[in-house]
Amino acid sequence: MNRALFVVFAWGVGLLVPVWSQTATVKPTESIATEGGVPLMKDLPLIGGLFQNRAGEATRWIQLGKVGSSSAPGSQELDLATRYLMQRLREDVPELREVVFEVRTVRRTSDGKTFDKEGEEGLRLAGVPVAVERGVHLVQQYLLARDQYLIEARVEILACEPRTTSKEASTFAISTPEKRDARRKVLQAIPNASVISAPSLLVISGQRAQVTVVNTTAYIKDHEIKMVGTHLIADPIIDTFSEGVFVDLECLLEPAGAGVLMNGKVRLVNAARPIREFKTSLADSNHEVTIQMPEIRESGITFEEVAIPFLGQEAVLVIEGLVLPSQGDAADSTPVEIWCTFRPRPAAASNEGVVIGRDQSSGQVFVNFPESVVGADPAANAPAKVKFTRDGADQGRGERTGGWHMSGLSDTDRFRRVAIYRVTSGAAAEGDLVKTDG
C-alpha cells in the first residue's frame, strides 16, 4: 500500500544582541566584486566614469559580522543575507557609484593589546558623501534588525496515505489563513497518518539550516588482500550510504517584518532492495568474493529567493510534488509534502544574555550580555553562576570562567562584550537565553 510522507517545519524567532560594527583602522586582504561594482560593456557611461577624477567622493567600509554563510570555505559565492542587503542598497540609494563586498583584515584592541583579525566581511560603499551616509545608515538599520531574531525549527514528519494526483515539485506561499487552515484539514483527514520524527534546530536569521532524517546502511564496497602468515586473506572494505530526507535551508527574516526570504534544497534518497551483488575473483588470487553495489534513487528540488509573506504571526511555505523513491517497485514511491511555518517568540529581557558560540573541544560557551549587566569587564561583572533556558525550559547550569571586552569593536557588535562559562550540568546551545542562577 502506498504511503505519503509529510515534513512540516515550525519556525520561531527571538531577540539577539545586534552585530553591526564599523572599524576605522583596516587594511584590505581580499576583494570580491559583485555585479553592483562591475561595469558591463553595455554600460558605457559607467565605464567612462572609472577614468574620471573622483574628487569630492566618499568611501566607507562597513563590517557585516559573520552570521553564517551558505558558501563553502574559500568560495566567492555570497550568502542570501548579503545579496539581499546589496540589492536593497542599489534600489534605495541609486546614487551610490559602488557597492562591493570585501574581506579585510581588521586591527582590534583587547586588554591593552593590539592584534590583526583576518577574514572580516564587509561592504565598501563609494559615491557622493550624502549617498554614502544614507547607505551606511541603511546598512546599520538592516544589521540591527537582522540580528534581533533567532529561528527555531521544529520538524514534524508524518506518514499518510498518498494523494491521488501527481505533479512536478514546486513551492508556494500560503496567502491567507483560510487557505492554510483548509489545506491542513485535508492533510489531517488522510487515514492512517502517524508521526515518524520531530527533530528541532536553532539558527540566526540568514544562517544556513540543515535537517536530516535518515537511516544509514553499511555494505561491502570492495576487498583488500592481506598476507597473514603464509595465507592470503580478503579483508572486506565497508562503506555506508544514507537514505531519507535531506533539507538544506537558508532563511532570512525581512527586516521590515513583511515576511521571509528563503533559499533551499531538498533531497529524498532511497536505495533499491535487495542490494545488488556480484561475485568476482581478486587479483593474484583465485579466491571468489562478493561485492555489493547499491542503486541509489534520488529526487528533490532546489529553489532560490522565494518570498513568503506573514499571515499575522506566521509565514507558511509549502513544497509539494516531491517523491521519496521506493526501495522496490517505482510505483510504490512515497509522495512528500514539506511545510515551513515561521512564528515569532518573545525577545530576551534587558538583563539576560544570549549564547553566541561554543568551544566544542572544551565545552565552554560564549555569552553576550548587555552593557548594563557587565559594563566594560564581563570577566569580573558577569553573573558568576547562570542557567541556560530555551522557550522557558531549563537546559542546564554554568559557572563563569572568564571573558573579554574588545574596545576596538563597535558597541553593536555582539563579540564586544563576552563572558565565558563552563557548563556544569545539562547542555547549552547557540541562541539559548542566559539568566542569573539564584
Buried (B, 14 or more C-beta within 10 A) or exposed (E): EEBBBBBBBBBBBBBBBBBBBBBEEBEEBEEEBBEBBEBEEEEEEEEEEEEEEEEEBBEBBBBBBEBBBBEEEEEEEBBBBBBBBBBBBBEEBEEBBBBBBBBBBBBBEBEEEEEBBEEBBBBBBBBBEEBBBBBBEBBBEBBBBBBBBBBBBBBBBBBBBBBEEEEEBEBEBBEEEEBBEEBBEEBEEBEEBEEBEEEEBBBBBBBBBEBEBEEEBEBBBBBEBEEEEEEBEBEBEEEEBEBBBBBBBBBBBBBEEEBBBBBBBBBBBBBBEEBEEEEEEBEEEEEEBEBBEBEEBEBBBEBEEBEBEBBEEBBBBBBBBBBBBBBEEEEEBBBBBBBBBBBBBEBBEEEBBBBBBBEEEEBBBBBBBBEEBBBEEBBBBBBBEBBBBBBEEEBBBBEBEBBBBBEBBBEBBBBBBBBBBBBEEEEBBBBBBBBBBE
